[in-house]
């Protein structure tokens, strides 16, 4: 399913930025990280919502992708302060 791949890419951006920040290599801004992570997540969420069908099995399959992409998009609002502290801002 393509939408799960987009969520993985979004989370990869977040975790990659946290890793770089922890190593002291670079301290990206929170806004930049969230924007870069949100781009594939929005596309993945759109794909996931487009795959919803009336059958229960499709709803269960698509809900995984909806929650995965939605969690990337909700990250700045839920963990904004923690991420700012992790990036040293």
N, C-alpha and C positions, 0 to 999 in steps of 0.2 A: 504494500500500500504506500503510495507516494507521500501521503500526508505525514506518516510516521517518520519518514526520512527528513522531512522539513523540520519537524520537532527536534530530531537528533542534531541537525545542523545548528538550530538555534541554541540548544543546550551546549553544543560544542563551542560555540562562540563565547558563551558565558563562562564555562569552565576553563577554556583556553585563556581568556582574559584574566581570570582569577589566578591561574597558574603563573602567568607572566608577571602579574603584580606581586605574587608571593615570592617569586625568584628575584624580584627587584629589577628585572630586565626592562620593564615598561609599566607605567601606571596609567592605563587608559581611563578616559572619563566615563562615568556611569551612563551618561546620556548616549555616548557613542556605542558603548557595549549593548545597551538596551535597544538602540535603534538597529544595530546590525543583527541582533538576535531576533528582533521582531519581524524583520523583512521575510525570512523564510517561514516564520510561525504564522503570519497572516495568510500567506499563500497556502500553507498546510491546513490551516483552519478552514479556509474556503473550500479546499479539496475535500476535507472531511465532511463538511456540511453538505456538499454536493453529492456525496455518496450515500447519504441517508436514504433508506428505502422504508417501505411500510413493514417489511418483515423483521421480526425480532432479531434474527441473527445479524442482519445488516446494521441494525441500531446498536447492538453490542460491539460489533467490529468498529464501527465509525466512532463510537463514544470513546474508545481508547485514544484515537487520534485527536478528537476534539479536546479531551482533557490534557493530552500531552502538549498540544500547541497552545491551548489556553493557559496552561501553567507558565509557559515562556512569556506570554503576553502579560500575565498578571504579576510577574516577578518584580518589577519596579515598585508596584504599589504594596506588595506584601512584605518584601525584604529590602526596600529602598535604603533604609538607614544602615542595615547590616552590610549591604553591598558597598555603600559609600565608605564605611569604615574599613572594609576589606581592601578597597582600592586606594585607601589612604587619603581620602578627601574629607 
